[in-house]
Amino acid sequence: MTDRNKIQIDLIKLVSGERLLRLTEPLSGLSLEKKLDPQKPVASQKEKLLGVFDAALARAELMAA
């Protein structure tokens, strides 16, 4: 299982004013990004995306084995 502390988290503001949350795992190069909902707290959206990202990393590790 990948160490959650090594996942890089970027908050990107687009020219249009929208924001993206991008998660990247440097060892595998796996990256996931999602447009943020301005009506919801960023912290809860981040945790939800981290859960999806953890599942994707676990699946990638299983497929590589």
C-alpha positions, 0 to 999 in steps of 0.5 A, a space after each residue: 500500500 502506498 504511503 498517503 504522506 507521499 501523495 502530492 496535492 495541488 490546488 489549481 486555480 484556472 483562468 475562469 476562476 474555477 479550481 481543480 484539486 489534483 492528487 499525484 503519487 510520484 512513484 507510480 505517476 498516477 494522477 487524479 484531478 477533479 473540479 471543485 464545487 464552490 458550494 462545498 468545503 474543500 476539506 471534505 472534497 479533498 478527503 473524498 477524492 483521497 479515498 477514490 485515489 487510494 482505491 485506484 492506487 490499490 487497484 493499480 498495485 494489484 494489477 501490477 503484481 
